[in-house]
Amino acid sequence: MVPPASIGDLVWFDDNRNGIQDLGEPGIENVTVHLMDCAGNTLGTETTDANGLYLFDGLTPGNYNIHFVLPLGFLISPQDQGADDALDSDADPLTGLTICTELVGGETDLTWDLGLYLPDEHCTRTIGYWKTHDGSGPQDDVVTPLLPIWLGTAGGAKSINVVNTTMSHRLFDLSDAYYGTGSNGISKLYAQLLGAKLNAENDADITMIAAVIAAADAFLATRDWNDWTGLTRSQKNMVLAGWNP
């Protein structure tokens, strides 16, 4: 006789929104969790306990996935962050569904977790905030989960794809000449545009500046900070005066 299998683990409050279970972040109780058969059918339902734990046991070996029901007011953390699969958030942030997994007889798979966080009521941040919250200082790294971000249209000839906090820090730090200096208007545009896009990824409403962002992206797709000195006076004025998110 083939022994039964089990699947489950934890729903936790991801205070720093990094998609990783950090020390001191508590579990969340009373979250509804569905066991699925990978074909979209619900096989069972549990709710998390006082410690945020859930478990489906006594299962016939086979293919399963998990659907987490998003509690009112929460958002789902970034998926599959970090190197430890037992400490990450496994659900798609848009659907609450995990990928399909195969359980074998006698297996207890306790690696299927969900991170939840509360949207910030004042989530429009300054470029100084993003610069100091990239992991380079004592503050937590809240930038990495929001990357990558394009400055310029995706794949543009001179666009920059910001893929890590080393790049973001250099773009914000105008004393670092890596992407130009504070006297370079395009360098300033990089910092302002990156800050605005980080705010957007952090759930800020950017409707009022969406057209300005699109114009900045179109401009940076064909020009980088090395082109600043070759711009006409009107082009420089457009960059310096026209970008004010």
N, C-alpha and C positions, 0 to 999 in steps of 0.2 A: 504494500500500500504506500502511495506517495504521500509524504507528510505535507501538511498545509504550509502556506506562506503568509507573511505579514508585511504591511507597508505603512509608513507614517512618519511623523516627527513633530515639527514645531512651527507655529506662527508667532512671530516676535515683532516688537516695536523697534523699527530701525531708526533710531533717533538721529543719526547723522546721514541717513539716506544713501549709504554706500553699498547696500546689497549684501553686507557681510555681518554675521552675528558677532558683535563686539561685546567685550566684557561689560556687564552691568545693564545691557539692554534686555528688558523683561519680555516674557511671553504675553500673548493676548488671548483672553478666554472668550468663549461663546462665539467663535468664528465657525461658520458652517463650511464643511469640507465634504465634497462628493468623491466617491470612488467611481471611476469610469472604465469602460471596457475597450478604449482606444477607437471605438466606432461611434462615439457620441452618446452611448447609453449609460445611464446612471445605475450603478449596481448597489450602492449603499451610501448612507449619509451619517456623518459624525459631527460633533461640535467640539471645539478645543476646550480643555479643562482649565482649571485655575492657573496652571503654569504654561498655557498655550500649547499643550501637547494633544495629539490625536493619534489614533491607531486603527487600522483595518486589519483584523487577524482572521485566522481560519480560512484563508483563501485557497482556492484551487490554483496550482501553478499555471501561469499564463501571462498574457500581456495586459497591463493596466496603465492608467494615468490618473492624475488627481486634478480636480477642479476646486479652487478656492473661491468662495463667494465673498466679494469685496464688501466689507462693512461700511456703512454710511459714514462719509466724511474722510475716509482713508484713501490713500493711493498706494499702488504696489511698487516695491523697490526694484531697481535694475536687476535684470536676470543674469545668473551665471557669472558673478563677479568673484575675483580672487582665485587662488589655487586649490582651495579645500572645498570639495563638493559637499561635504557634510556641514559647511558653515555658510553656504550661499543661499540666495533666494531663487527658487526653481521655476516659478510660474511666469508665463508671459504677462508683462504689465498691462497689456490691452485686454486679454481674455481671461486671466486667472488660471489658465490651463498649463500643466506641465507636459513635457514630452512623454511619449509612450515608453514603458520599461517592461522588461520581462522578469517575472519572479519565478524562481525554481523551487522545487520542493524543499521545505525546511528553512527557506531564506527569510530573514527579518531585515528588511531594507528601511533603515531609519535615516534617510538622507533627503527626504522630500519636504522642504521648508518654504515658508513664505515670509518675506519681510514687508511690513506695512509702515507707512509714515503719514503724518498729517501735513497737508499743504500749509505753507507759511502764509499767514494773512498779510504780511508785508514782504513779499518775496522779490521786490525789485531792489537789487543790491548794487552798490557802487563798485567800480573797478578796483578800488582799494580793498573792499571785502573779498572779492574773488582772488585777488593777489595774495592775501594773507590766509586764505582758507584752501590752499592748494597742497598742503602737506609739507611745505618747506619750513614752517615754523611750528609752534606748539599747538595751533589749531588743527582740527581734523581736516582731512582732505575731502571737500565736498564738490570739487571741480571734476575729478576723474569720472564719476558716474554720468556726468552730463556731456562728455566727449564721445566721439569726435565732432568737431564743428568746423565748417568751411568758412573762411573769410574770402569772399569771392564765390562765384558760382562753382558748383561741384565739377572738378576736372578742368576748370579754366586754366589757361596757359600760365597765368601768374597768381592764381589762387593759392591760398595756404590752407592745408588741412591740418587743423590743430588736433593732434591725436594724444597728447600727454601733457602733464603739468609743467614739464621742463619748457615746452613751447609756450604754454599760456603765460608762465611767469616771465619769460623773456619778452613777450608781446606787451605785457602790462608794465614792465620795468623799463621806463624810457631812459634810465641812466645806463642801461645795457645796450650797447650799439649793435647788438646782434640783428635786430630788425629796424635799425635806424635809431635816431636820438630824438629828444624832445623838441628839437627845432624842425623836425621833418613832419609835415602835415599828414602824410600817409601813415607814418608810424603812429601818430595820434589816432588816426582813423581806425587802424587795427585794434587798438586798445578799446576804443569806444564801441566798435561793432562787436568785438568778442564779448564785452561786458553785457551788451544788449541781448546777444544770442544766448549767453549763459542764463540770463534772467528768463528768457523765453523757455529754455529747457527746464528751468526751475518752476515752471507754471505761472510766470507773470503774464499778464495780458499785454501784448505788444501791438494790438490792433492799430493804435494811433500812429505807430511808427513803422508799420509793415512796408509801406511804400518807400520810405527812406532807406530801410534795410535792403530792399530789393535794388534800389538805385546804387547803394554802396557796393553791394555784391557785384553788380554789373561793371562798375568802375574798377574794382579790385581784380576782376577776372583778367583784365588786360594791362594792369599797371601795378607795380609793386613799389616798395620804398626807395629802390634805386632810381625810379623814374621821377622823383619829386622835383629835382632841380630842373628837369626838362619840361615841366608843365608850364602852360601859359599863366598869366596873372589871373585870368578869369577862372581857369581850372583850379588854381590854388585857392582862390577865394571860395569857390564852391566847396572844396574839401574842408576848409577851415571854418567857414560860416554856415554851410548848409547842413552839416551833420551835428545835430544837437538833440539826441534822444533823451 
